[in-house]
Amino acid sequence: MTLNEIIKTFMQMVDKFYVRKKDAGNLGKHYSVIIDFSKSDPGGMISYADDVDRAPMSLDWFDILGLKLCVLKDGKVLYYLNPDNVTKQINGAAADITTLGNDVMLEVPRMGTNCMWLDGNRLKITITTAPNRSGYDYRAFSLHKYNDCDKIYIGRYHAFLSGDKIYSSSGKTPTVSQSLTQHRTYATNRGTGYTDIGICDNILLQCIYLLITKNFNSQATIGQGISTGNTHNTGEANTFGWLNNHSTNKNSTTTAICCLGIENWWGNIWVWEDGIIKTPVSGNISQQTITMAQYADQYNSNGSGYENIGTFPYTLVDTVNNVQYGYQGRVAGVPKFIFLPNSSTVSASGRSESTYMCDKHLIDLSPVTISHFGGSWLDGSNDGAFSRWLYRAPSTAYDNVGSRLVYKHVEGGA
């Protein structure tokens, strides 16, 4: 290493120290929803708290939270996009969103999430814009180590495989019939910072979704999504806006949706979620241990080095297939996995596609399993923003399961 390189490295370390010191005193804003699980109305069970000063579905939320759509190339933003028509740059010029390597992504600045039970029925979920607040979870902003990223970029489109790499590109056929393990490799082949989407990324998006919409019924609030028929190519929702607000066919089960700027966040195909392993307790499948990665570089297919989130009770609904399944009425509500289903999920009476959390879950209680999210063209009303199945092994592949590309930008990086 030359003297200039040593000096440059030293100055970067000094800069990061002072940024962290400044961040520690930055309390940020706190936007909260309170969910009352004693109620069954998917909108009426949610109320706002703390710094919330906008109505549900207000497009102001995207500016408040700093969310932007962009074209990302080799980890750098080429330009930002018009959310109402992503074929255009924000300045009106044409955008190249079809060339492989010009990835269309949702830019999310660092924010933390937390939850706490206020009593036996009310769960408070909070998003903070503070970059380093104690008690909040920042795993979505973690690449080489915990909370080392100032921004993340989440693929707008379902991933498309070309050669040995995946992309987020318009006008492509989503890649399916590949395992989670394969998709992880295809993502990391793009270079440092690139990974497949993790469960921590989708949990963050779920928190943002609830804050903005104030309603668990995503299919009624945003749109049904592609829940019958077959797989559609990417780009169908290019002019649908942040919240599907420009779609003229929201009730169609064969039309794409756009939510939070992400096309087909539910429906079309399931998406593997990396960074989680569920393992049954030996001799007692009604007890399941959840382990999760603390940063993206840690992703693997056996849970090696993962953090133990806890052991949770489950109810054996299907004794033949050893599964718990059904519409969700409640969550475990633990800070590092806010929307974890457990035995309480199936305890509420009157659960359906239009009550409580509205979406189905399925937990295979016998083997070691990973997670996939959102539902597909095969799953009808099972699809939605809270549909998560811990049901497959890391090596399995299916014709309705794919992935999304993610890029995590390390704080102080180029």
C-alpha positions as a Markdown table, in Angstrom:
| # | Residue | x | y | z |
|---|---|---|---|---|
| 1 | Met | 0.0 | 0.0 | 0.0 |
| 2 | Thr | 1.4 | 3.4 | -1.0 |
| 3 | Leu | 1.6 | 6.4 | 1.4 |
| 4 | Asn | -1.3 | 8.1 | -0.5 |
| 5 | Glu | -3.4 | 5.0 | -0.1 |
| 6 | Ile | -2.6 | 4.8 | 3.6 |
| 7 | Ile | -3.6 | 8.5 | 4.0 |
| 8 | Lys | -6.8 | 8.0 | 2.0 |
| 9 | Thr | -7.8 | 4.9 | 4.1 |
| 10 | Phe | -7.1 | 6.8 | 7.4 |
| 11 | Met | -9.2 | 9.8 | 6.3 |
| 12 | Gln | -12.1 | 7.5 | 5.4 |
| 13 | Met | -11.9 | 6.0 | 8.8 |
| 14 | Val | -11.9 | 9.4 | 10.4 |
| 15 | Asp | -14.9 | 10.5 | 8.3 |
| 16 | Lys | -16.9 | 7.4 | 9.3 |
| 17 | Phe | -16.1 | 8.0 | 13.0 |
| 18 | Tyr | -17.5 | 11.5 | 12.9 |
| 19 | Val | -20.5 | 10.5 | 10.8 |
| 20 | Arg | -21.4 | 7.8 | 13.4 |
| 21 | Lys | -20.8 | 10.3 | 16.2 |
| 22 | Lys | -23.2 | 12.7 | 14.6 |
| 23 | Asp | -25.7 | 10.0 | 13.9 |
| 24 | Ala | -25.8 | 8.9 | 17.5 |
| 25 | Gly | -27.2 | 12.3 | 18.4 |
| 26 | Asn | -29.7 | 12.3 | 15.6 |
| 27 | Leu | -33.1 | 11.2 | 17.1 |
| 28 | Gly | -34.9 | 11.6 | 13.8 |
| 29 | Lys | -38.6 | 11.3 | 13.3 |
| 30 | His | -40.7 | 8.5 | 14.6 |
| 31 | Tyr | -43.7 | 7.3 | 12.6 |
| 32 | Ser | -45.9 | 4.7 | 14.3 |
| 33 | Val | -49.0 | 2.6 | 13.7 |
| 34 | Ile | -50.8 | 0.8 | 16.5 |
| 35 | Ile | -52.6 | -2.4 | 15.6 |
| 36 | Asp | -55.4 | -3.6 | 17.8 |
| 37 | Phe | -55.7 | -7.3 | 17.2 |
| 38 | Ser | -59.0 | -7.5 | 19.1 |
| 39 | Lys | -60.6 | -5.9 | 16.1 |
| 40 | Ser | -61.1 | -7.7 | 12.7 |
| 41 | Asp | -61.5 | -4.8 | 10.3 |
| 42 | Pro | -58.2 | -4.6 | 8.4 |
| 43 | Gly | -58.3 | -0.8 | 8.3 |
| 44 | Gly | -60.2 | -0.1 | 11.5 |
| 45 | Met | -57.7 | -2.1 | 13.6 |
| 46 | Ile | -54.9 | 0.3 | 12.7 |
| 47 | Ser | -54.4 | 3.8 | 14.2 |
| 48 | Tyr | -51.5 | 6.4 | 13.8 |
| 49 | Ala | -49.2 | 7.7 | 16.5 |
| 50 | Asp | -46.1 | 9.9 | 17.2 |
| 51 | Asp | -44.9 | 12.1 | 14.3 |
| 52 | Val | -47.5 | 10.9 | 11.7 |
| 53 | Asp | -49.1 | 14.0 | 10.1 |
| 54 | Arg | -50.4 | 12.7 | 6.8 |
| 55 | Ala | -53.5 | 10.8 | 5.7 |
| 56 | Pro | -53.3 | 7.2 | 4.5 |
| 57 | Met | -52.4 | 6.8 | 0.8 |
| 58 | Ser | -50.9 | 10.4 | 0.7 |
| 59 | Leu | -48.2 | 10.5 | -1.9 |
| 60 | Asp | -46.4 | 12.9 | 0.4 |
| 61 | Trp | -45.1 | 9.9 | 2.3 |
| 62 | Phe | -42.6 | 9.1 | -0.4 |
| 63 | Asp | -40.9 | 12.5 | 0.0 |
| 64 | Ile | -41.1 | 12.3 | 3.8 |
| 65 | Leu | -39.4 | 8.9 | 3.9 |
| 66 | Gly | -37.0 | 9.8 | 1.0 |
| 67 | Leu | -38.1 | 7.0 | -1.3 |
| 68 | Lys | -37.0 | 7.4 | -4.9 |
| 69 | Leu | -37.0 | 5.3 | -8.1 |
| 70 | Cys | -33.8 | 5.2 | -10.1 |
| 71 | Val | -31.7 | 3.5 | -12.7 |
| 72 | Leu | -28.7 | 1.9 | -11.0 |
| 73 | Lys | -25.6 | 0.8 | -12.9 |
| 74 | Asp | -22.6 | -0.9 | -11.2 |
| 75 | Gly | -23.8 | 0.4 | -7.8 |
| 76 | Lys | -24.1 | 4.0 | -8.9 |
| 77 | Val | -27.3 | 6.0 | -9.7 |
| 78 | Leu | -27.4 | 7.0 | -13.3 |
| 79 | Tyr | -30.6 | 9.1 | -12.9 |
| 80 | Tyr | -33.9 | 9.2 | -11.0 |
| 81 | Leu | -37.2 | 8.2 | -12.6 |
| 82 | Asn | -40.6 | 9.7 | -12.8 |
| 83 | Pro | -42.7 | 7.4 | -10.5 |
| 84 | Asp | -45.8 | 8.0 | -12.6 |
| 85 | Asn | -44.0 | 6.8 | -15.7 |
| 86 | Val | -40.6 | 5.0 | -15.2 |
| 87 | Thr | -39.8 | 5.1 | -18.9 |
| 88 | Lys | -39.0 | 8.8 | -18.2 |
| 89 | Gln | -36.3 | 10.4 | -16.1 |
| 90 | Ile | -37.5 | 12.9 | -13.4 |
| 91 | Asn | -36.5 | 15.7 | -15.8 |
| 92 | Gly | -38.7 | 14.3 | -18.6 |
| 93 | Ala | -35.9 | 12.7 | -20.7 |
| 94 | Ala | -36.2 | 9.1 | -21.9 |
| 95 | Ala | -34.9 | 6.5 | -19.5 |
| 96 | Asp | -33.2 | 3.3 | -20.6 |
| 97 | Ile | -34.8 | 0.6 | -18.4 |
| 98 | Thr | -34.5 | -2.3 | -20.7 |
| 99 | Thr | -30.7 | -2.6 | -21.2 |
| 100 | Leu | -29.3 | -5.3 | -18.9 |
| 101 | Gly | -27.2 | -3.6 | -16.2 |
| 102 | Asn | -29.4 | -0.6 | -16.1 |
| 103 | Asp | -31.3 | -1.9 | -13.0 |
| 104 | Val | -34.6 | -0.2 | -12.1 |
| 105 | Met | -34.5 | 0.1 | -8.3 |
| 106 | Leu | -36.3 | 1.6 | -5.3 |
| 107 | Glu | -33.8 | 3.7 | -3.3 |
| 108 | Val | -34.5 | 3.6 | 0.4 |
| 109 | Pro | -32.4 | 5.7 | 2.8 |
| 110 | Arg | -31.5 | 4.2 | 6.1 |
| 111 | Met | -34.3 | 3.9 | 8.7 |
| 112 | Gly | -34.9 | 1.6 | 11.6 |
| 113 | Thr | -37.9 | -0.4 | 12.7 |
| 114 | Asn | -39.2 | -1.5 | 16.1 |
| 115 | Cys | -42.3 | -3.0 | 17.7 |
| 116 | Met | -43.6 | -3.3 | 21.2 |
| 117 | Trp | -46.8 | -4.7 | 22.8 |
| 118 | Leu | -48.7 | -2.0 | 24.6 |
| 119 | Asp | -51.0 | -4.7 | 26.1 |
| 120 | Gly | -52.3 | -8.1 | 25.2 |
| 121 | Asn | -53.9 | -7.0 | 22.0 |
| 122 | Arg | -52.2 | -3.8 | 20.8 |
| 123 | Leu | -48.9 | -3.9 | 18.9 |
| 124 | Lys | -47.1 | -0.6 | 18.2 |
| 125 | Ile | -44.8 | -0.6 | 15.1 |
| 126 | Thr | -42.4 | 2.3 | 14.6 |
| 127 | Ile | -40.2 | 3.5 | 11.8 |
| 128 | Thr | -37.5 | 5.9 | 12.8 |
| 129 | Thr | -35.4 | 8.1 | 10.4 |
| 130 | Ala | -32.7 | 8.2 | 13.0 |
| 131 | Pro | -29.7 | 6.3 | 11.4 |
| 132 | Asn | -28.4 | 4.6 | 14.5 |
| 133 | Arg | -31.0 | 4.5 | 17.3 |
| 134 | Ser | -30.7 | 2.0 | 20.1 |
| 135 | Gly | -33.5 | -0.6 | 20.2 |
| 136 | Tyr | -34.3 | -0.3 | 16.5 |
| 137 | Asp | -33.5 | -2.9 | 13.8 |
| 138 | Tyr | -31.3 | -2.0 | 10.9 |
| 139 | Arg | -30.6 | -5.4 | 9.4 |
| 140 | Ala | -31.9 | -4.3 | 6.0 |
| 141 | Phe | -29.0 | -1.7 | 6.0 |
| 142 | Ser | -26.4 | -4.3 | 6.7 |
| 143 | Leu | -23.9 | -5.7 | 4.1 |
| 144 | His | -20.5 | -6.6 | 5.6 |
| 145 | Lys | -21.6 | -5.9 | 9.1 |
| 146 | Tyr | -24.6 | -4.7 | 11.1 |
| 147 | Asn | -25.9 | -1.2 | 10.0 |
| 148 | Asp | -23.0 | -0.3 | 7.7 |
| 149 | Cys | -25.2 | 1.0 | 4.8 |
| 150 | Asp | -26.7 | 4.4 | 4.4 |
| 151 | Lys | -29.0 | 3.3 | 1.5 |
| 152 | Ile | -30.3 | 0.2 | -0.1 |
| 153 | Tyr | -31.8 | -0.4 | -3.5 |
| 154 | Ile | -34.6 | -2.9 | -4.1 |
| 155 | Gly | -35.4 | -4.3 | -7.5 |
| 156 | Arg | -38.6 | -2.8 | -9.0 |
| 157 | Tyr | -39.0 | -5.9 | -11.1 |
| 158 | His | -38.9 | -9.6 | -10.6 |
| 159 | Ala | -35.3 | -10.8 | -11.3 |
| 160 | Phe | -34.3 | -11.9 | -14.8 |
| 161 | Leu | -31.4 | -14.3 | -15.4 |
| 162 | Ser | -28.9 | -13.7 | -18.2 |
| 163 | Gly | -25.8 | -15.8 | -18.2 |
| 164 | Asp | -24.9 | -16.2 | -14.5 |
| 165 | Lys | -26.3 | -12.9 | -13.3 |
| 166 | Ile | -29.8 | -11.5 | -12.4 |
| 167 | Tyr | -31.1 | -8.1 | -13.3 |
| 168 | Ser | -34.0 | -5.8 | -12.6 |
| 169 | Ser | -35.1 | -4.8 | -16.1 |
| 170 | Ser | -38.3 | -4.0 | -17.9 |
| 171 | Gly | -39.7 | -6.2 | -20.7 |
| 172 | Lys | -38.2 | -9.4 | -19.4 |
| 173 | Thr | -39.6 | -12.8 | -18.4 |
| 174 | Pro | -39.1 | -13.4 | -14.6 |
| 175 | Thr | -36.7 | -16.2 | -13.9 |
| 176 | Val | -38.3 | -19.2 | -12.0 |
| 177 | Ser | -37.4 | -22.8 | -11.5 |
| 178 | Gln | -34.2 | -21.9 | -9.7 |
| 179 | Ser | -33.5 | -22.4 | -6.0 |
| 180 | Leu | -32.8 | -19.8 | -3.4 |
| 181 | Thr | -29.2 | -20.9 | -3.3 |
| 182 | Gln | -28.9 | -20.4 | -7.1 |
| 183 | His | -30.6 | -17.0 | -7.0 |
| 184 | Arg | -28.2 | -15.8 | -4.2 |
| 185 | Thr | -25.2 | -16.8 | -6.4 |
| 186 | Tyr | -26.7 | -15.1 | -9.5 |
| 187 | Ala | -27.1 | -11.9 | -7.4 |
| 188 | Thr | -23.7 | -11.8 | -5.8 |
| 189 | Asn | -22.1 | -12.5 | -9.3 |
| 190 | Arg | -23.1 | -8.9 | -10.1 |
| 191 | Gly | -20.3 | -7.7 | -7.7 |
| 192 | Thr | -19.8 | -6.3 | -4.2 |
| 193 | Gly | -22.9 | -4.9 | -2.7 |
| 194 | Tyr | -25.3 | -7.0 | -4.8 |
| 195 | Thr | -27.5 | -9.7 | -3.2 |
| 196 | Asp | -30.9 | -11.3 | -3.5 |
| 197 | Ile | -33.7 | -9.9 | -1.5 |
| 198 | Gly | -33.7 | -10.8 | 2.2 |
| 199 | Ile | -36.5 | -11.2 | 4.7 |
| 200 | Cys | -35.2 | -8.1 | 6.5 |
| 201 | Asp | -35.8 | -6.1 | 3.3 |
| 202 | Asn | -39.4 | -7.2 | 3.0 |
| 203 | Ile | -40.1 | -6.7 | 6.7 |
| 204 | Leu | -39.0 | -3.1 | 6.2 |
| 205 | Leu | -41.2 | -2.7 | 3.2 |
| 206 | Gln | -44.1 | -4.2 | 5.1 |
| 207 | Cys | -43.7 | -1.6 | 7.9 |
| 208 | Ile | -43.5 | 1.2 | 5.2 |
| 209 | Tyr | -46.6 | -0.3 | 3.6 |
| 210 | Leu | -48.7 | -0.2 | 6.8 |
| 211 | Leu | -47.6 | 3.3 | 7.6 |
| 212 | Ile | -48.6 | 4.6 | 4.2 |
| 213 | Thr | -51.8 | 2.6 | 3.6 |
| 214 | Lys | -53.1 | 2.0 | 7.2 |
| 215 | Asn | -54.7 | -1.2 | 5.9 |
| 216 | Phe | -53.8 | -4.9 | 6.0 |
| 217 | Asn | -56.0 | -5.7 | 3.0 |
| 218 | Ser | -53.5 | -5.0 | 0.3 |
| 219 | Gln | -55.5 | -6.6 | -2.5 |
| 220 | Ala | -58.5 | -4.3 | -1.8 |
| 221 | Thr | -56.4 | -1.2 | -1.1 |
| 222 | Ile | -53.9 | -1.4 | -3.9 |
| 223 | Gly | -55.1 | -4.1 | -6.3 |
| 224 | Gln | -55.6 | -7.9 | -6.7 |
| 225 | Gly | -52.4 | -8.5 | -8.6 |
| 226 | Ile | -51.7 | -11.3 | -11.0 |
| 227 | Ser | -53.3 | -14.1 | -9.0 |
| 228 | Thr | -54.7 | -16.3 | -11.8 |
| 229 | Gly | -53.5 | -17.3 | -15.3 |
| 230 | Asn | -49.7 | -17.4 | -15.8 |
| 231 | Thr | -46.5 | -15.5 | -15.3 |
| 232 | His | -46.4 | -12.0 | -16.9 |
| 233 | Asn | -43.3 | -10.2 | -18.2 |
| 234 | Thr | -41.9 | -7.2 | -16.3 |
| 235 | Gly | -42.8 | -3.7 | -17.2 |
| 236 | Glu | -46.6 | -4.0 | -17.3 |
| 237 | Ala | -47.0 | -1.5 | -14.4 |
| 238 | Asn | -44.5 | 1.1 | -15.7 |
| 239 | Thr | -47.2 | 3.9 | -15.7 |
| 240 | Phe | -49.1 | 2.8 | -12.6 |
| 241 | Gly | -47.6 | 5.2 | -10.0 |
| 242 | Trp | -46.4 | 4.7 | -6.5 |
| 243 | Leu | -49.5 | 3.0 | -5.2 |
| 244 | Asn | -51.2 | 1.6 | -8.3 |
| 245 | Asn | -53.0 | 5.0 | -8.5 |
| 246 | His | -53.0 | 5.1 | -12.3 |
| 247 | Ser | -54.1 | 1.6 | -12.9 |
| 248 | Thr | -57.6 | 1.3 | -14.5 |
| 249 | Asn | -58.1 | -2.3 | -13.6 |
| 250 | Lys | -57.3 | -2.8 | -9.9 |
| 251 | Asn | -59.8 | -5.5 | -9.4 |
| 252 | Ser | -58.4 | -7.7 | -12.2 |
| 253 | Thr | -56.7 | -10.9 | -11.2 |
| 254 | Thr | -54.7 | -10.9 | -14.4 |
| 255 | Thr | -53.3 | -7.4 | -14.3 |
| 256 | Ala | -50.0 | -6.3 | -12.7 |
| 257 | Ile | -49.9 | -4.0 | -9.7 |
| 258 | Cys | -47.4 | -1.5 | -8.4 |
| 259 | Cys | -47.0 | -0.8 | -4.6 |
| 260 | Leu | -44.3 | 1.4 | -3.1 |
| 261 | Gly | -42.9 | 1.7 | -6.6 |
| 262 | Ile | -42.4 | -2.1 | -6.8 |
| 263 | Glu | -44.1 | -4.0 | -9.6 |
| 264 | Asn | -45.9 | -7.1 | -8.5 |
| 265 | Trp | -44.7 | -6.9 | -4.9 |
| 266 | Trp | -47.3 | -9.6 | -4.5 |
| 267 | Gly | -48.7 | -11.8 | -7.2 |
| 268 | Asn | -47.2 | -13.0 | -10.5 |
| 269 | Ile | -44.5 | -15.1 | -8.8 |
| 270 | Trp | -43.5 | -15.8 | -5.3 |
| 271 | Val | -40.1 | -14.4 | -4.3 |
| 272 | Trp | -37.5 | -16.2 | -2.2 |
| 273 | Glu | -36.5 | -14.4 | 1.0 |
| 274 | Asp | -32.9 | -14.9 | 2.0 |
| 275 | Gly | -31.5 | -14.7 | 5.6 |
| 276 | Ile | -33.9 | -17.0 | 7.5 |
| 277 | Ile | -33.9 | -20.6 | 8.6 |
| 278 | Lys | -36.7 | -22.3 | 10.5 |
| 279 | Thr | -35.8 | -25.5 | 12.3 |
| 280 | Pro | -38.1 | -27.8 | 14.4 |
| 281 | Val | -37.1 | -28.6 | 17.9 |
| 282 | Ser | -36.0 | -32.2 | 18.1 |
| 283 | Gly | -38.9 | -34.5 | 19.1 |
| 284 | Asn | -41.5 | -31.6 | 19.2 |
| 285 | Ile | -42.6 | -30.1 | 15.9 |
| 286 | Ser | -45.0 | -27.8 | 17.7 |
| 287 | Gln | -41.9 | -25.8 | 18.7 |
| 288 | Gln | -39.9 | -24.1 | 15.9 |
| 289 | Thr | -36.6 | -22.2 | 16.2 |
| 290 | Ile | -36.1 | -19.2 | 14.0 |
| 291 | Thr | -32.6 | -18.0 | 13.1 |
| 292 | Met | -31.9 | -15.0 | 10.9 |
| 293 | Ala | -28.8 | -13.4 | 9.3 |
| 294 | Gln | -27.5 | -10.1 | 10.8 |
| 295 | Tyr | -26.1 | -8.8 | 7.5 |
| 296 | Ala | -26.3 | -9.8 | 3.8 |
| 297 | Asp | -22.8 | -11.2 | 3.5 |
| 298 | Gln | -23.8 | -13.8 | 6.0 |
| 299 | Tyr | -26.6 | -15.3 | 3.9 |
| 300 | Asn | -26.2 | -19.1 | 3.5 |
| 301 | Ser | -28.5 | -22.1 | 3.1 |
| 302 | Asn | -28.0 | -23.8 | 6.4 |
| 303 | Gly | -28.2 | -20.9 | 8.9 |
| 304 | Ser | -24.5 | -21.0 | 9.9 |
| 305 | Gly | -23.7 | -18.0 | 12.1 |
| 306 | Tyr | -27.3 | -16.8 | 12.1 |
| 307 | Glu | -28.8 | -15.1 | 15.2 |
| 308 | Asn | -31.3 | -17.1 | 17.2 |
| 309 | Ile | -34.5 | -15.0 | 17.2 |
| 310 | Gly | -36.3 | -17.5 | 19.5 |
| 311 | Thr | -38.3 | -20.7 | 19.7 |
| 312 | Phe | -42.0 | -20.2 | 19.0 |
| 313 | Pro | -45.2 | -22.4 | 19.5 |
| 314 | Tyr | -47.1 | -23.6 | 16.4 |
| 315 | Thr | -50.5 | -25.4 | 16.0 |
| 316 | Leu | -50.6 | -28.5 | 13.9 |
| 317 | Val | -53.5 | -27.8 | 11.6 |
| 318 | Asp | -52.9 | -30.6 | 9.1 |
| 319 | Thr | -51.6 | -33.7 | 10.8 |
| 320 | Val | -51.0 | -35.5 | 7.5 |
| 321 | Asn | -48.7 | -32.9 | 6.0 |
| 322 | Asn | -47.4 | -31.5 | 9.3 |
| 323 | Val | -48.3 | -27.9 | 8.6 |
| 324 | Gln | -49.9 | -24.9 | 10.2 |
| 325 | Tyr | -51.8 | -22.8 | 7.7 |
| 326 | Gly | -54.7 | -20.4 | 7.3 |
| 327 | Tyr | -55.6 | -16.7 | 7.1 |
| 328 | Gln | -53.7 | -14.7 | 9.7 |
| 329 | Gly | -55.3 | -13.1 | 12.7 |
| 330 | Arg | -52.3 | -12.1 | 14.7 |
| 331 | Val | -48.4 | -12.1 | 14.7 |
| 332 | Ala | -45.8 | -13.0 | 17.2 |
| 333 | Gly | -44.7 | -9.3 | 17.2 |
| 334 | Val | -41.0 | -9.7 | 18.0 |
| 335 | Pro | -38.8 | -6.7 | 17.1 |
| 336 | Lys | -36.5 | -8.6 | 14.7 |
| 337 | Phe | -39.3 | -10.4 | 12.9 |
| 338 | Ile | -42.4 | -8.2 | 13.5 |
| 339 | Phe | -44.7 | -10.2 | 11.2 |
| 340 | Leu | -43.7 | -13.7 | 12.3 |
| 341 | Pro | -46.7 | -16.0 | 12.3 |
| 342 | Asn | -47.0 | -18.5 | 15.2 |
| 343 | Ser | -49.7 | -20.4 | 17.0 |
| 344 | Ser | -51.6 | -17.2 | 17.8 |
| 345 | Thr | -51.9 | -16.6 | 14.1 |
| 346 | Val | -54.7 | -19.2 | 13.8 |
| 347 | Ser | -56.3 | -18.5 | 17.2 |
| 348 | Ala | -58.7 | -15.7 | 16.1 |
| 349 | Ser | -62.1 | -16.7 | 14.9 |
| 350 | Gly | -63.6 | -15.1 | 11.7 |
| 351 | Arg | -60.2 | -15.0 | 9.9 |
| 352 | Ser | -60.7 | -14.5 | 6.1 |
| 353 | Glu | -59.4 | -12.8 | 3.0 |
| 354 | Ser | -61.2 | -9.6 | 4.1 |
| 355 | Thr | -60.7 | -9.6 | 7.9 |
| 356 | Tyr | -57.7 | -9.2 | 10.2 |
| 357 | Met | -54.5 | -9.5 | 8.2 |
| 358 | Cys | -56.3 | -10.9 | 5.1 |
| 359 | Asp | -53.5 | -13.0 | 3.7 |
| 360 | Lys | -52.7 | -16.7 | 4.2 |
| 361 | His | -49.6 | -18.2 | 5.8 |
| 362 | Leu | -48.3 | -21.7 | 5.7 |
| 363 | Ile | -45.6 | -23.2 | 8.0 |
| 364 | Asp | -44.2 | -26.6 | 7.3 |
| 365 | Leu | -43.4 | -27.9 | 10.8 |
| 366 | Ser | -41.3 | -31.0 | 10.0 |
| 367 | Pro | -38.2 | -30.0 | 7.9 |
| 368 | Val | -35.7 | -27.2 | 7.9 |
| 369 | Thr | -37.3 | -24.5 | 5.7 |
| 370 | Ile | -36.7 | -21.1 | 4.3 |
| 371 | Ser | -39.3 | -18.4 | 3.3 |
| 372 | His | -41.0 | -17.1 | 0.2 |
| 373 | Phe | -43.2 | -14.1 | 0.0 |
| 374 | Gly | -46.1 | -12.5 | -1.8 |
| 375 | Gly | -48.0 | -15.2 | -3.7 |
| 376 | Ser | -48.2 | -16.0 | -7.4 |
| 377 | Trp | -50.4 | -16.4 | -10.4 |
| 378 | Leu | -51.5 | -19.7 | -8.9 |
| 379 | Asp | -52.7 | -18.5 | -5.5 |
| 380 | Gly | -55.7 | -16.2 | -5.8 |
| 381 | Ser | -56.7 | -14.5 | -2.5 |
| 382 | Asn | -53.7 | -16.1 | -0.8 |
| 383 | Asp | -51.6 | -13.3 | -2.4 |
| 384 | Gly | -50.8 | -10.1 | -0.7 |
| 385 | Ala | -48.4 | -7.9 | 1.3 |
| 386 | Phe | -48.5 | -10.2 | 4.3 |
| 387 | Ser | -48.5 | -13.6 | 2.6 |
| 388 | Arg | -45.3 | -15.4 | 3.7 |
| 389 | Trp | -44.8 | -19.2 | 3.7 |
| 390 | Leu | -42.0 | -20.9 | 5.6 |
| 391 | Tyr | -42.4 | -24.0 | 3.5 |
| 392 | Arg | -39.6 | -24.9 | 1.2 |
| 393 | Ala | -36.0 | -26.2 | 1.5 |
| 394 | Pro | -33.1 | -24.0 | 0.3 |
| 395 | Ser | -32.3 | -26.5 | -2.6 |
| 396 | Thr | -35.8 | -26.7 | -4.0 |
| 397 | Ala | -37.0 | -24.9 | -7.2 |
| 398 | Tyr | -40.5 | -24.3 | -8.5 |
| 399 | Asp | -42.0 | -22.8 | -11.6 |
| 400 | Asn | -43.8 | -20.0 | -9.7 |
| 401 | Val | -41.0 | -18.8 | -7.4 |
| 402 | Gly | -38.2 | -16.3 | -8.3 |
| 403 | Ser | -36.3 | -13.5 | -6.7 |
| 404 | Arg | -35.5 | -9.8 | -6.7 |
| 405 | Leu | -32.1 | -8.1 | -6.9 |
| 406 | Val | -30.9 | -5.8 | -4.1 |
| 407 | Tyr | -27.9 | -3.5 | -3.9 |
| 408 | Lys | -26.7 | -2.3 | -0.5 |
| 409 | His | -24.6 | 0.9 | -0.5 |
| 410 | Val | -22.0 | 1.0 | 2.3 |
| 411 | Glu | -21.8 | 4.2 | 4.2 |
| 412 | Gly | -18.9 | 6.3 | 3.0 |
| 413 | Gly | -18.5 | 4.2 | -0.2 |
| 414 | Ala | -18.2 | 5.6 | -3.7 |
